[in-house]
Amino acid sequence: MDVYKINGGNRLRGTVKVSGAKNSAVALIPASILANSSVTIGGIPEISDAWTLKALLEEIGGEVTFKDGQMVIDPTEMQAIPLPNGNVKKLRASYYLMGAMLGRFKKAVIGLPGGCFLGPRPIDQHIKGFEALGAKVTNEHGAIYLRADELIGAKIYLDVASVGATINIMLAAVRAKGRTIIENAAKEPEIIDVATLLTNMGANIKGAGTSVIRIDGVDELHGTNHTIIPDRIEAATFMIMAAAIGDGVTVDNVIPFHLEAVTAKLREMGVKIEEGEESMYIHRSDILQACDVKTLVYPGFPTDVQQPLSVLMTQANGASKVTDTIYSARFKHIDELRRMNAIARVEGNSAIIQGPSKLHGSTVTATDLRAGAALVLAGLIAEGETEIQDIHHIERGYSSLIEKLCEIGADIRRETITTSAIKRAK
C-alpha cells in the first residue's frame, strides 16, 4: 500500500502553481462525446479521475490521447455501449456520461456512480431533468437505463441547485429539439466552463452562471479547442496551507473572483492576502483568530474547503465552528485530527474546534478527497512524522501534490509499505 510520509514543521515559501479544475475536467471530458469531430481540452489535471474518464471514453470507441495536461478526444467512432460496471464505479462524475450519451445516442446504460462517500448524494434531480426532456429512466440491477425516441426541450425546475444535475441536463438538452429552461440552476464557475466548451462546439446556451439557463437545441455539435479554468478548490487548499505554515507564498494561476468567500474568511482570521490579476500572495501569519463558517452553494463558502480550513482553525485563538449544510458526512477527518492532538468535536452538522493546539505526528487515514488534503496540512504543521493512508482519495483530485509541496519547502514523500507494517501501526 502507498502512503504519504510528512515530517512537519518546515515552513513554506515560494510560488505554487494551481492545476486545471477537477470539477470542470470531469464534466468537460464526457461533454466531448457530443461532438462530431476531435475535441482538444488543455490544462486538464493529471489526476486519477481524468485517467478513468479517458478509459471510459475508449471503452465506447473513442480515440483519446492524454499528455502534458492536454487531452485530445476523437468521438467519431463512439457507440452507445452499456457501461454497467468497472471504471464507471470509480468516480462520482461518471454520471455525466448519462447526459452526454443521452444527448448524442438517445440512450445509455450507466452503472450507479462511485466516488467519495459523503452521505446521501442522490441523482434524483438528474433523472427528473432527463424525464422532462422525454427520456424513460429505469434502475435495473444497479445500473441506470436511459432511453428516448427523441429529446424535446422542456422547462425544468431543480428542487436543489445541484451542480451535477445542472451540467447533466445541459449536456442532454443541447441536442434536444426546441428550448430547455433550467430554473434554480447552480451557479458554480465550473458550469460556465462547461457551457463555454459546449458553445464553442456550436451549442446555444444563455445564462450559465445565473439561476436561469436557456438552451436552444441544435442538430449537431463540432469539435473545438478549450482550456480549462484553474481549480479554485486546489487554490484555496494552498492558500490555507500558506496561512498555516507559510513564510510568504504566491499561489499562481487563480481567478481571484472565484475565491472571494475563502479570501474573506481567511482575512477574518487575520491572514494578510494580496490579490494579483491571476495570483494570490499570502503573508506569514503568526496570530490567527477563531471564526465561524457555514458552507453554502457558490458563491458561498465551498463545502470542499471546510476540511482544510478546520485544520487551520486548530491553530487559531479561541473556539471556531464549522457548519456543513451540503454534506452531512463530511466530518470524518475530525476523528483523525484528534489522533494528532486537536481539540475538536462534532455536534450534528457542525464541528467545534478549540485552538491553538500543538499537533503531533501520527498514522491517520484519508476517508475522502478533501479530508485527505486536510490531513496533509495537519502533517505539515505537526511535530514529528505523520503517515497518511488511503492516499488514492487524495490523488483523485490533486495533481502532482507532493512535487508542488516539495518545491515550496515541505518534507513530504510517497512510500510503499507492507501490510504487516500497517498492522503494526494499528
N, C-alpha and C positions, 0 to 999 in steps of 0.2 A: 504494500500500500504506500502511496506517495503522501507525504506530509510537508507542511511548511515549518521550518525552524527559524525562530526570530530571537536574536539577542537584543534585548530592549535597551533604551537609554540613549541611543545615538540620535543626535539632533539632525533634522533635515534641512538642507539648504540647496538652492539652485532652481532649475526650471524643469517642470514635468509637463509632458505634452499629452493632452487628452485624445483618446481614440474616437472613432465614429460611434454614434448612439446605438447601443444594443437593441433598445426597444423600437428603433426605426428599422435597423437591419433585418430583424426577424419578420417584419411585415413587407419591407421592400423586396426581399428575395422571392417570397411567394407571389408578389404582385407581377413579377416578370412573366408568370405563366400566361397572363392575359395578352401578351404582345404576339405579333405575327413575324417578328424578326428579332435579332440579337439586342439584348439589354446589357449595358455596362454600368455597374454601380461601383463608384470609388469610395475609399475611406471606410470600408467595412472592417470592424474589429476582428482580430484573429482570435475568436472565441469558439468554444466547442459548439454552441448553438448554431453558428454560421456554417460550420463543417457538417453538422447534422442536416441542416436545410439543403446544403449542396447535395448530399447523398440522397435526400428525398426527391429532389428535382431530377436527379439522374435515374432514380427508380422508375419515374413515369416517362422517361425517354428524353429528358433534356440533356443538352451538352453543356457542361459547366466547367470553367477554369477559375481558380481562385489563387491569386498570387499577389504578394505585397499589398494586401488590403483591397485589391481590385477583383471583382467578380464579374465574369462575362458569361451570360446565360443565353443560349440559343434554344428557344422554346418550340421551334417549328415542328419537331417530331414528337412532341409530348402527346400522351393519351390519358384518358380518364381511368388509369389503372387503380384499383382499390388499394388503400394503404391502411389496413385494419390494425396492424401490429408493427413491431420493430422500432425503427428510428422515430416514428411518429409519436411514440410514448415517451421519448427522451426530453421533450421540451414542451412547455405550455403553448408557445406560439405556433405550434403545428396546426392549430385551429384556423390560421389564416389560409391554409390550403383549401379549406371548405369554401370560403368566399371566392377565391381566385379560380378554383376548378369549376365551381357552380357558374361563375361568370363566363368562363370560356366553353365548357363542355356541357353545361346544363345538368351535370350530375357529378357526384363524388361519393366516395366511401372513405371516411377518415376515422381511425381509432381515437377514442377519447384521449385528449391531450394529457401529458405529464407535467414536469416542471417542479418547482419548489412547493412543498405543502405549506400553505399559509392560511389554512382554514377554508371555509366554503368559498369557491370561486366558480359559481355556476355559469354555464354558457346559454342560459335561457334567453337572454336578450339577443344573442346572435341568432338563435333559432327563430325567435319571434320575427326578426328582420327578414330572414330567408323566406319564412312562410308568407309574410306580407308581400314579398316580391313574386310569389306564386310557386315556391318550391314545396314539395312534400318531404317532410323530415321525420325519420323514424330512428329509434335506437334499437339496433339488433346485435345481440351478443357483444355488447360493449363497444360497438362502432356506430358512428352516425352516418346514416344513409340519406343523401340528398338527391332528389330527382325533380326535374321541371321540364314540361313541354316547351315553355318559353318563360322568360322573366319579364314581368311588367312593372314599370315604375309605381311606387306607392308612397303614401305618407306614413312615416314610422316614428312613433314617439317612444324614446327609450325611458324605461322606468328608472334606470340608474345611468348616469353619464359615464358609460363604460368605454374605455379606450379600445379594447379588443373588439367590442360589438360595433363601435363606430367605424373602425377600419374595415372589419369584415363585411359589413353591409355596403360600404363604399366599393369594395372590390367586386362584389356581385352586381351592384347597381350600375356601374359604368358601362356594362354591356346589356342592360335591360332596355326594353322598349319604353320610351316616354320618360317622364320626370319622376325622380325619387327625392323626397324631402325627409331628412333625418332631423327630428326635433329633440332637444335636450342632448345634443351630441357632446361628446367630450372635446376639450379644447387644447389638449396637450400638443407641444411642438412637434412630436413625432407624427401626429395626424396631418399637420401641414406638410411635413416632409413626404409622406406617402401621397398626399394629394398633388404635390408638386411633380413627383415622378409620374403619376397617372396622367396629369395634364400634359406633361412633356411627351407622353405616349399618344396623346390625341383625345384624352377624356375631357369632358365638360363639367367641371366641378367649381362651385362658388360657395364661399362661406366657411371653408376649412379654417379651424382656429376659433370659430364662433359657435354658439349653441344651435344654430340652424345651418345645415349644409344642404345645398341644392345640386342635384346631379341630373344632367340630361344624358340619357344613354346614347351610345354611338355603336355603329355596326362592327367596327374593328379598331384595334389599337396597334401601334407600330413600335419598333424598338427605339431606344434613346440612350443617352449618356446622362448619368446623375451622380452627384456627390452628396453623401450622407451628411447630416448635421452632426456637430460634436455631441458627445454623451454628457448630458447635464448631471446625471447621477454620478458618473465617474468623476466629473469635475468637482462636484460637491464633496465626494469622498476625500479627494486630495486636499481640498480647502480645509476640511475638518482635521485631517492629519497634520497639515501645516499649522493650524491653530493650536493643536495639542502638543506638538514637539518640533516645531519649525523654528529656524533662525532666519527667516526671510525666504519664502518660497513663491516662485511665479508659476501659476497654473495656466498653461498656454493652450490655445485652440479651444476657446469657450465662446459662448454667446451670453454676455453678462445678463441680458434681459431675461433669459431662461432661468437664471439663478437668483432672482430678486428675493424670493421668500427665504432662501437659505442664507443669503448675504445679510439680510435684515436681522435674522435670528442670531447669526454669529456676532454681528455688531452689538446686539443687545447683550451678549455675553461678555463683551469687552474686547473683541478681536478687531484690530485695525486692518482694513482692507482697502486697497487702491484698485479701482477698475480701469483697465485699458480698453481699447476697442475690441480686442479678441483675447484678453488675458486678465487674470486677477493676481495681484501681489498681496500675499498675506504676511503681515509683520509678525515678529516674535510676540507671543502673548504670555506674560508672566502671571497675571492675576485674571482669573475668569470668574464671572458671576453666574449663579444659578438662573435658570429660566424655565418657563413652561412652554410646551409645544403641543399643538394639535395638528395631526395630519389631515389634509383635505385634498380634493381633486385639484389639478392645476387651474389657476395659478397659486393655489395654496401650498403649504409645506408638504413635500413629497413623502409618501409612506416609505419609499425606498431609501430615504436618507435618515429616518429616525433612529435606525440601529447604530450607524456610525456616530450620530450626534449623541446618543445615550452614553457612549464611551467618553466623549469629551466632557459630558456632564459629571462623570466621576472625578474630574479634575477641577470642577468649579466650586466656589464657596457657597455652601447652603444646599437646600433641597430643591431638586428640579423634578418636573413632572412631564412625562410624555404620554399623550393620549393618541391612540391609533384608531381612527374612525373607519379605516378602509379594510384592514386585515386583522381579525381578532387573534390569530395565532402568531403574531409577529414579535413575540417577546421571548422566544426560546433562548435567545442569546443572553438573557439576564442571568439564568442559572449558571451559564458558562463564565460570565463576568464575576459572579460571586465566588467561583473557584479561584479567581485571581485576586480576591480580597476586596472586590467592590461591595459597597453597602447599597443594596437595591432590592426592591420587592415589586411584585406585580399585583395590582388590585383591579380586577375586571379587565377593561380595555386600556388600562393605564399602567405605567411603571413609574415608581418614585425612586429617585436616585439621590443619595446623600454624598456630598463631597466636601473637601477634596480627599481622595483615598490614594494611598500608595499601592499600586497594583503589583502583584508578584507573578512571575512566570509560572506557567502551569501547562498541563496537557488538556486541551479543550477540543470541542467538535463543532465544525461548521454545520448548522442544521439547514441553512438555506443560503442563497447567494449573498444577500446584504448582511446577514448575521456573520457570514464568513469575513466580509470586509471589515465589520466591526471588530472581530477578534484579531484581525491583522493589526488594526490600530491599537488595540489593547496590548498586543505583543510588543509593538514599537515603544509604548510608554512604560511597560512593566520592567521591574528589576529582574534580571536573570533571563533564563531561556524559556520561551513558550513554544509548544508544539501544537500545530493545528491539524486535526484530522478531517477526513471527508472534504478535501480541497477541490474535488470535482465540481462542487456547488459554486465555488468562487470563480473557477475557470470557465463557467458557463457565461459569465458576464464581464469579466475584467481581462483585457488583452495585455499580455506582457507585464503583469503587475510586479513580479519580482524584479525584472530588469529596470523598470521605471523607478521603483523604490530604491534599488541599489545605487542608481545614478545620482540620487539626491541624498545619499549618505546612510540609508538603512542597512542593517545587518540581517538580511533575510535570505534563506536558501530553500530549495526544494530537495527533499531527500526521500529515498525509497527505504522503508523499514519493513522488517519481517513481522508476520502475525504474532510470533512469540514475544517480540518486543512490545507489541500493542497490549498483549495480555498482561505482561509485567507492569506496564504503565497503569493499567486499570486496577 
